[in-house]
């Protein structure tokens, strides 16, 4: 199946005003997300498997990129991925409650209700599971470097004794998720008037909540 950006909203309900299809923007949401949600079907009809985990995007690996990470060997999700071979990965960006008080139209006619603004990306993937120690070491090292990079004195996998790391690697399995379709939703009050949208932006920018202010910056 060739890689593609979906437009029909099959994975995620996306009104046209909120649809995001720019590859660079979607990849930026993926990179900025601190934690992803990995989901795959349970073939026996049980509830789907769900795991929260950090993932690393290699945008050059495949038409839409490939996500790399690992799960605990004791987590049966990896066996479900082997059986299903397909997975959905969910990434979320900033989100904020939008009060009707932010709308200019509230003062005009009062016909307004609360809503929630947010950013989300869904990636449909072909899943590969692997146990190769060298490959696992490389993925763990790259993930660690990615998240330690901002620290003044970053920790590296090589800082720990090699036998200890080798033992830790035996407790995990690698996950490579080749993206076959992407959907993005940026619900940033695009369906409101310019005056209402400006009111939301100002209200969130003035909020004491850091998440509100992060979302306000996306509305610029």
For each residue, the residues with C-beta under 8 A, 3 or more apart:
1: 180
2: 63 180
3: 62 63 64 179 180 181
4: 63 64 180 181 182
5: 21 23 26 64 181 182 183
6: 9 10 11 124 181 182 183
7: 19 21
8:
9: 6 12 13 14 19 183
10: 6 183
11: 6 88 122 124 181 183
12: 9 120 122 183 185
13: 9
14: 9 18 19 183 184 185
15: 18 19 191
16: 19
17: 190 191
18: 14 15 185 186 187 188 190 191
19: 7 9 14 15 16 184 185
20: 25 26 121 184 185 186
21: 5 7 26 184
22: 25 26 184
23: 5 26 27 64 182
24: 27 28
25: 20 22 28 29 184 186
26: 5 20 21 22 23 29 30 121 182 184
27: 23 24 30 31 57 59 65
28: 24 25 31 32
29: 25 26 32 33 91 93 119 120 121 184
30: 26 27 33 36 55 57 65 67 91 121 123
31: 27 28 57
32: 28 29 93
33: 29 30 36 91 92 93 121
34: 54
35: 52 53 54
36: 30 33 52 53 54 55 67 69 89 90 91
37: 50 51 52 89 90 91
38: 49 50 51 52 53 55 69 71 77 87 88 89 175 177
39: 48 49 50 87 88 89 90
40: 48 49 77 80 81 84 86 87 88 127
41: 48 49 80 84 86
42: 45 46 47 48 49 80
43: 80 83 84
44:
45: 42
46: 42
47: 42
48: 39 40 41 42
49: 38 39 40 41 42 76 77 80 81
50: 37 38 39 77
51: 37 38 71 75 77
52: 35 36 37 38
53: 35 36 38 69 70 71
54: 34 35 36 69 143 147
55: 30 36 38 67 68 69 89 177
56: 67 68 69 139 142 143 146
57: 27 30 31 65 66 67 68
58: 61 65 66 67 68
59: 27 65
60: 65
61: 58 65 66 178
62: 3 65 66 178 179
63: 2 3 4 179
64: 3 4 5 23 123 179 180 181 182
65: 27 30 57 58 59 60 61 62 179
66: 57 58 61 62 176 177 178 179
67: 30 36 55 56 57 58 89 123 125 175 176 177 179
68: 55 56 57 58 139 142 143 174 175 176 177
69: 36 38 53 54 55 56 139 143 174 175 177
70: 53 136 139 140 143 172 173 174 175
71: 38 51 53 75 77 78 172 173 175
72: 75 171 172 173
73: 78 170 171 172 173
74: 171
75: 51 71 72 78
76: 49 79 80
77: 38 40 49 50 51 71 80 81
78: 71 73 75 81 82 129 173 175
79: 76 82 83
80: 40 41 42 43 49 76 77 83 84
81: 40 49 77 78 84 85 87 127 129 175
82: 78 79 85 127 129
83: 43 79 80
84: 40 41 43 80 81 87 127
85: 81 82 126 127
86: 40 41 124 125 126 127
87: 38 39 40 81 84 124 125 127 177
88: 11 38 39 40 122 123 124 125
89: 36 37 38 39 55 67 122 123 125 177
90: 36 37 39 120 121 122 123
91: 29 30 33 36 37 120 121 122 123
92: 33 95 118 119 120
93: 29 32 33 118 119 120 121 218
94: 118 119 211 214 215 218
95: 92 116 117 118 119 211 215
96: 116 117 118 204 207 209 211 212 215 216
97: 114 116 212
98: 102 114 115 116 117 189 200 203 204
99: 102 114 203
100: 103 106 112 113 114
101: 106 203
102: 98 99 106 196 199 200 202 203 204
103: 100 106 112 192 196 199 200
104: 107 108 193 195 196 198 199
105: 108 109 111 112 192 193 195 196
106: 100 101 102 103 109 110 112
107: 104 110
108: 104 105
109: 105 106
110: 106 107
111: 105
112: 100 103 105 106
113: 100
114: 97 98 99 100
115: 98 187
116: 95 96 97 98 187
117: 95 96 98 187 188 189 200 204 215
118: 92 93 94 95 96 185 187 215
119: 29 92 93 94 95 184 185 186 187 188 215 218
120: 12 29 90 91 92 93 184 185
121: 20 26 29 30 33 90 91 93 182 183 184 185
122: 11 12 88 89 90 91 182 183 184
123: 30 64 67 88 89 90 91 177 179 181 182
124: 6 11 86 87 88 179 180 181 182
125: 67 86 87 88 89 177 178 179 180
126: 85 86 177 178 180
127: 40 81 82 84 85 86 87 175 176 177 178
128: 175 176 177 178
129: 78 81 82 173 174 175
130: 135 136 173 174 176
131: 136 173 174
132: 135 136 174
133: 136 137 166 169 170
134: 137 138
135: 130 132 138 139 174
136: 70 130 131 132 133 139 140 169 172 173 174
137: 133 134 140 141 157 165 169
138: 134 135 141 142
139: 56 68 69 70 135 136 142 143 174
140: 70 136 137 143 144 157 169 172
141: 137 138 144 145 156 157 158
142: 56 68 138 139 145 146
143: 54 56 68 69 70 139 140 146 147
144: 140 141 147 148 155 156 157
145: 141 142 148 149 154 156
146: 56 142 143 149
147: 54 143 144
148: 144 145 151 154 155 156
149: 145 146 154
150: 154
151: 148 154 155
152:
153:
154: 145 148 149 150 151
155: 144 148 151 159
156: 141 144 145 148 159
157: 137 140 141 144 160 165
158: 141
159: 155 156
160: 157 164 165
161: 164 165
162: 165 166
163: 166 167
164: 160 161 167 168
165: 137 157 160 161 162 168 169
166: 133 162 163 169 170
167: 163 164 170 171
168: 164 165 171 172
169: 133 136 137 140 165 166 172
170: 73 133 166 167
171: 72 73 74 167 168
172: 70 71 72 73 136 140 168 169
173: 70 71 72 73 78 129 130 131 136
174: 68 69 70 129 130 131 132 135 136 139
175: 38 67 68 69 70 71 78 81 127 128 129
176: 66 67 68 127 128 130
177: 38 55 66 67 68 69 87 89 123 125 126 127 128
178: 61 62 66 125 126 127 128
179: 3 62 63 64 65 66 67 123 124 125 182
180: 1 2 3 4 64 124 125 126
181: 3 4 5 6 11 64 123 124
182: 4 5 6 23 26 64 121 122 123 124 179
183: 5 6 9 10 11 12 14 121 122
184: 14 19 20 21 22 25 26 29 119 120 121 122
185: 12 14 18 19 20 118 119 120 121
186: 18 20 25 119 190 218
187: 18 115 116 117 118 119 190
188: 18 117 119 197 215 218 219
189: 98 117 192 196 197 200 201 219
190: 17 18 186 187 197
191: 15 17 18
192: 103 105 189 196 197 200
193: 104 105 196 197
194: 197 198
195: 104 105 198 199
196: 102 103 104 105 189 192 193 199 200
197: 188 189 190 192 193 194 200 201 219
198: 104 194 195 201 202
199: 102 103 104 195 196 202 203
200: 98 102 103 117 189 192 196 197 203 204 216 219
201: 189 197 198 204 205 216 219 220
202: 102 198 199 205 206 216
203: 98 99 101 102 199 200 206 207
204: 96 98 102 117 200 201 207 212 213 215 216 219
205: 201 202 212 213 216 217
206: 202 203
207: 96 203 204 212 213 216
208: 212
209: 96 212 213
210: 213 214
211: 94 95 96 214 215
212: 96 97 204 205 207 208 209 215 216
213: 204 205 207 209 210 216 217
214: 94 210 211 217 218
215: 94 95 96 117 118 119 188 204 211 212 218 219
216: 96 200 201 202 204 205 207 212 213 219 220
217: 205 213 214 220
218: 93 94 119 186 188 214 215
219: 188 189 197 200 201 204 215 216
220: 201 216 217
